[in-house]
């Protein structure tokens, strides 16, 4: 059947396909009545159709390639393509040829960081300064309850009652320049020494013990060279504080009567309660031992040039408490110099010589071989019939006299000191008497020991 159909088609004249005319737009018609159903428009059927409203069915043999209807893109009338020779109204820059691609380099390994030794040393210095400040802020006072700076916040000078002593310290530290930890420690000591000076000037002694605590702490954290640098500033303050109670005591021991009443007056009691004499002497002992171990050959001389001979002798009187006498003897043992012993008299002192002061000191020391420390009793307590004061034990007396002998031994090491001891009119005789007393006491103790065994 397909062969007959193909033969018939070949015999027929070929017909050219006409494009379907575009459907004309219907003219405006009157609206139909909704009562009737509108009829479908009559379509012109193609020669071959399958009865549906589809396009024509093209009858072709399966052996031939089917012709596909290709719909061409409609062209707009009067439109043409731009010729290649047309130039753009906007001039375009010439394209630059890119550089030839290079092979990426392998990343270099990161360089090891170099450690600057000087920078580490700088940081170490910084940390030391901060450590000293931190320890000072955390250090507690001698009362064991408050920190030093917290306790100073409770005190103010009479001339400036609105500003606390701790604020003065903070303000001074804020503007201070500190190159290293030792410079910082020195500046802190000067700050507290300034407060100490104002306390003496304004007679405000309530905060002096706190100042002593701070100075003791800073000097304990520092080498001896820091203490040596404070000699000219600290020693006069120590002596001025000691004289506040040493002079009234010496006057009462010499004159008695009203001088004793003055010694135990309310004002003197307040001074003794607010200024610890033993703290002053301990601070002086720290300075003295630092000078002895210092590389500065003139450190010990500068120290004893600032200590008056009268103060050294007064502190050896038997009316002083034994701990004060003992500490003063230890301080005196550092005064044996190649050219002098004891305090050094300044050249501008009138009617006085170094030899005379040294003889007076030796006489006071050798007199202690026959003395026993005895405090002056309070006259107000004698009327109330208090219990008698506890006498100094024999053991403490022997220890004190052995310490005096040790000081004289230190004086005898330099040629000048040995000559001064030999030429003194009382030294040799008192030494012999003391040695006789020692031997007699030793035999007496041996006899008592034998009797107790028998």
C-alpha positions in Angstrom: 0.0 0.0 0.0 2.8 2.3 0.8 4.5 1.6 -2.5 1.3 2.6 -4.4 1.1 5.7 -2.4 4.7 6.6 -3.2 4.2 5.9 -6.9 1.2 8.1 -7.0 3.0 11.0 -5.3 5.9 10.7 -7.7 3.5 11.0 -10.6 1.8 14.0 -9.3 3.2 17.4 -10.0 5.1 18.7 -7.0 3.3 21.3 -5.1 4.9 24.1 -3.3 4.0 24.6 0.2 2.4 27.9 0.9 2.7 29.5 4.2 -0.4 29.8 6.1 -1.8 33.3 5.8 -1.9 35.2 9.0 -5.3 35.1 10.6 -7.0 38.4 10.1 -8.1 40.1 13.2 -11.9 39.9 13.6 -13.7 43.1 13.3 -15.7 44.4 16.2 -19.0 42.6 16.4 -21.9 43.2 18.6 -22.0 41.2 21.8 -24.0 38.0 21.4 -26.7 37.1 23.7 -25.7 34.9 26.6 -28.9 32.9 26.1 -27.4 31.1 23.1 -24.2 29.0 22.9 -21.7 30.6 20.5 -20.7 28.5 17.6 -17.2 27.5 16.9 -15.6 29.2 13.9 -15.3 27.1 10.9 -11.8 26.1 10.0 -10.5 25.2 6.7 -9.3 21.7 6.8 -6.2 20.4 5.2 -6.3 17.6 2.7 -5.1 15.3 5.3 -6.3 15.4 8.9 -7.1 13.2 11.8 -10.3 14.9 12.8 -8.8 16.9 15.7 -8.0 20.7 15.8 -4.4 20.1 15.3 -2.1 21.0 12.5 -2.0 19.1 9.3 -0.7 15.6 9.4 2.1 15.1 6.8 1.9 11.7 5.2 5.3 10.4 4.6 7.0 7.1 4.1 8.9 5.7 7.1 11.8 5.1 4.8 12.3 8.7 4.1 13.5 11.3 6.5 10.7 13.3 8.0 10.7 16.8 7.0 10.6 19.0 10.1 8.9 22.3 10.1 11.3 24.8 11.2 10.0 28.1 12.3 12.3 30.9 11.3 13.0 33.9 13.5 10.9 36.8 12.2 12.8 39.8 11.0 11.7 43.3 11.7 11.2 45.3 8.5 14.0 47.8 7.8 16.4 46.3 10.3 19.9 45.5 9.2 23.0 44.2 10.9 25.8 46.6 11.7 28.7 46.1 9.3 32.1 45.3 10.7 33.5 48.4 9.3 31.2 50.6 11.4 33.0 52.3 14.2 31.6 52.6 17.7 30.8 56.2 18.7 32.8 55.6 21.9 36.5 55.0 21.2 37.7 51.8 22.9 41.1 51.6 24.3 43.5 49.1 22.8 43.7 45.9 24.7 46.9 45.3 26.5 48.5 41.9 26.2 48.9 40.3 29.6 52.3 39.2 30.7 53.1 35.5 30.3 52.1 33.5 33.2 54.9 32.6 35.5 55.1 29.5 37.6 54.1 30.4 41.2 57.1 30.2 43.6 57.0 27.9 46.5 56.3 29.8 49.8 59.4 30.3 51.8 59.4 28.9 55.3 58.7 31.5 58.0 61.7 33.0 59.5 62.4 32.2 63.1 61.7 35.2 65.4 64.9 36.8 66.8 64.9 37.4 70.5 66.3 40.8 71.5 68.3 40.3 74.7 68.2 44.0 75.5 64.4 44.0 75.2 64.1 41.0 77.5 66.4 42.8 80.0 64.2 45.9 79.8 61.1 43.8 80.5 62.8 42.1 83.4 63.6 45.5 84.9 60.0 46.6 84.4 58.7 43.5 86.1 61.0 44.1 89.1 59.7 47.5 89.6 56.1 46.3 89.5 57.0 43.5 91.9 58.4 46.0 94.4 55.3 48.2 94.2 53.0 45.2 94.5 54.8 43.9 97.5 54.8 47.3 99.2 51.1 47.7 98.6 50.5 44.3 100.1 52.8 44.7 103.1 51.1 44.9 106.5 52.1 47.3 109.2 53.6 46.2 112.5 50.2 46.1 114.2 49.4 43.1 112.0 45.9 44.3 110.9 46.1 47.0 108.2 48.4 47.4 105.2 50.8 50.3 105.5 49.2 52.5 102.9 45.7 51.6 104.2 46.8 52.7 107.7 48.4 55.9 106.3 45.0 56.8 104.8 43.8 57.3 108.4 46.3 60.1 109.1 46.8 63.6 107.9 49.1 66.5 108.8 47.6 69.3 111.0 48.5 71.9 108.3 46.7 69.9 105.6 43.9 68.0 107.3 41.9 67.3 104.1 44.7 65.3 102.4 45.6 61.9 103.7 49.2 60.7 103.9 48.5 57.9 101.5 47.3 60.4 98.9 50.6 62.3 99.2 52.5 59.1 98.5 50.3 58.2 95.5 50.7 61.7 94.0 54.4 61.7 94.4 54.8 58.2 92.8 52.6 59.3 89.9 55.1 61.9 88.7 58.2 60.1 89.7 60.6 58.9 87.0 61.9 55.4 87.6 64.7 53.9 85.5 65.1 50.6 87.4 63.9 48.9 90.5 66.8 50.3 92.6 66.0 53.8 91.6 62.4 53.2 92.4 63.3 51.9 95.9 65.5 54.9 96.5 62.6 57.3 95.5 60.2 55.4 97.7 62.5 55.8 100.6 62.9 59.6 99.9 59.1 59.9 99.8 58.7 58.3 103.3 61.7 60.4 104.6 59.9 63.5 103.5 56.8 62.4 105.4 59.0 61.7 108.4 60.5 65.2 108.2 57.0 66.8 108.1 56.0 64.7 111.1 58.8 66.1 113.1 58.2 69.7 111.9 54.5 69.6 112.7 54.9 67.4 115.8 52.6 64.8 114.3 54.1 61.6 115.7 51.2 59.2 115.3 52.2 58.0 111.8 56.0 57.6 112.4 55.8 53.9 113.2 54.1 53.3 109.9 56.9 55.2 108.2 59.4 53.0 110.0 57.6 49.9 108.8 57.8 51.1 105.2 61.5 52.0 105.3 62.4 48.7 107.0 60.5 46.8 104.3 62.0 48.6 101.3 65.6 48.3 102.7 65.1 44.6 103.4 64.2 44.1 99.7 67.2 46.1 98.5 71.0 45.6 98.5 73.2 47.6 100.9 74.1 50.3 98.4 70.5 51.6 98.5 70.9 52.2 102.3 74.3 53.8 101.9 72.7 56.4 99.6 70.3 57.4 102.3 72.9 58.2 105.0 72.9 62.0 104.8 69.1 62.1 104.7 68.0 59.4 107.1 70.6 59.7 110.0 69.6 63.2 111.0 65.9 62.2 111.2 66.8 59.2 113.3 68.9 61.3 115.7 66.1 63.9 115.9 63.6 61.3 116.8 65.8 59.6 119.4 66.5 62.9 121.1 62.8 63.4 121.8 63.0 60.8 124.5 66.7 60.5 125.2 67.3 64.1 126.4 64.4 64.1 128.9 65.6 60.7 130.2 69.2 61.9 130.6 68.0 65.1 132.3 65.8 63.1 134.7 68.6 60.8 135.6 71.0 63.7 136.3 68.7 66.1 138.0 65.7 64.2 139.4 62.8 66.0 141.0 60.7 67.9 138.4 62.7 66.5 135.6 61.3 63.1 136.5 57.8 64.5 136.5 58.4 66.0 133.1 59.7 62.6 131.9 56.4 61.0 132.9 54.1 63.8 131.8 51.3 63.2 129.3 53.2 64.7 126.4 56.2 62.5 127.0 54.1 59.5 127.3 52.5 60.2 124.0 55.9 60.6 122.4 57.1 57.3 123.8 53.9 55.5 122.6 54.0 57.0 119.1 57.7 56.8 118.4 59.3 53.4 118.9 62.9 54.1 120.0 63.9 50.5 119.2 62.7 50.9 115.6 64.8 54.0 115.2 67.9 52.2 116.5 67.2 49.2 114.3 67.0 51.5 111.2 70.3 53.1 112.3 71.9 49.6 112.7 70.8 48.7 109.1 72.5 51.8 107.8 75.7 51.1 109.8 76.0 47.4 108.7 75.3 48.4 105.1 78.1 50.9 105.2 80.5 48.3 106.6 79.8 45.9 103.7 79.8 48.7 101.1 82.5 49.1 98.5 82.5 52.8 99.3 85.5 53.4 101.6 84.0 56.7 102.9 80.6 55.3 103.7 81.3 54.5 107.4 83.0 57.9 107.9 80.0 59.7 106.4 77.7 57.8 108.7 79.6 58.6 111.9 80.0 62.2 110.9 76.2 62.5 111.1 75.9 60.9 114.6 76.5 63.3 117.5 78.7 62.0 120.3 76.2 63.2 122.9 73.5 61.0 121.6 75.8 57.9 121.5 76.8 58.5 125.1 73.2 59.2 126.3 72.0 55.9 124.9 74.5 54.0 127.0 73.1 55.3 130.3 71.9 52.6 132.7 68.4 54.3 132.8 67.7 53.2 129.3 66.0 49.9 128.6 68.5 47.1 128.1 67.4 46.3 124.5 68.2 49.9 123.5 71.6 49.8 125.2 72.4 46.5 123.5 71.5 47.7 120.0 73.5 50.9 120.5 76.6 48.8 121.5 76.3 46.9 118.2 76.1 50.1 116.3 79.2 51.4 118.0 81.2 48.3 117.0 81.1 49.5 113.4 82.8 52.8 114.2 86.4 51.5 114.5 88.1 53.3 111.7 91.8 53.7 110.9 91.8 57.3 112.1 89.0 57.4 114.7 86.6 55.5 116.9 83.1 56.4 117.7 81.3 59.5 116.3 83.5 61.8 114.3 83.6 65.4 115.4 83.2 68.0 112.6 86.1 70.4 112.1 84.0 73.5 112.9 83.1 72.3 116.4 84.2 74.9 118.9 86.1 74.0 122.1 86.1 70.3 121.3 88.4 67.7 119.8 88.1 64.2 118.5 90.4 62.9 121.2 88.2 64.3 124.0 85.1 62.8 122.6 86.7 59.4 122.2 87.9 59.5 125.8 84.4 60.3 127.0 83.0 57.4 125.0 85.6 55.0 126.5 84.9 56.2 130.0 81.1 55.5 129.5 81.8 52.1 128.1 84.1 50.9 130.8 81.8 52.3 133.5 79.2 49.8 132.3 81.4 47.0 133.8 80.1 47.9 137.2 76.6 49.2 136.4 73.3 47.4 136.2 70.5 48.7 133.9 67.9 50.3 136.2 64.9 52.3 134.8 63.7 55.4 136.6 60.4 54.6 138.4 57.2 56.5 137.7 56.4 58.8 140.6 52.7 58.5 140.1 52.9 54.7 140.6 54.9 55.0 143.8 52.0 56.5 145.6 49.8 53.5 144.7 52.4 51.1 146.2 52.9 49.1 143.0 55.0 45.9 143.0 58.7 46.5 142.9 60.2 46.5 139.3 61.7 43.2 138.2 65.5 43.5 138.4 67.6 42.7 135.5 68.7 39.1 135.6 72.4 38.3 136.1 72.5 36.5 132.8 71.4 39.6 130.9 73.9 41.7 132.8 76.8 39.3 131.9 75.6 39.4 128.3 75.6 43.1 128.2 79.1 43.4 129.7 80.5 40.8 127.3 79.1 43.0 124.5 80.9 46.0 125.9 84.1 44.0 126.0 83.5 43.0 122.3 83.2 46.7 121.4 86.4 47.6 123.1 88.1 44.7 121.2 86.9 46.2 117.9 88.3 49.6 119.0 91.7 48.0 119.7 92.2 46.6 116.2 93.2 49.9 114.5 96.4 51.5 115.7 94.5 54.7 116.5 91.9 52.9 118.6 94.5 50.8 120.4 96.5 54.0 121.3 93.4 55.7 122.6 92.5 52.7 124.9 96.1 52.6 126.2 96.3 56.3 127.0 92.9 56.5 128.7 93.3 57.1 132.4 90.4 54.7 133.4 90.2 52.0 130.8 93.0 49.7 131.9 92.1 49.8 135.6 88.4 49.1 135.0 89.3 46.3 132.6 91.5 44.6 135.3 88.7 45.1 137.9 86.2 43.5 135.6 88.4 40.5 134.9 88.9 40.0 138.6 85.1 40.1 139.1 84.7 37.5 136.3 87.2 35.1 137.9 85.7 35.6 141.3 82.2 34.9 140.0 83.4 31.8 138.1 85.0 30.3 141.3 81.8 31.1 143.3 79.7 29.3 140.7 82.1 26.3 140.8 81.8 26.0 144.6 78.0 26.1 144.4 78.1 23.4 141.8 80.3 21.2 143.9 78.1 21.6 147.0 75.0 20.7 145.1 76.7 17.5 143.9 78.0 16.6 147.4 
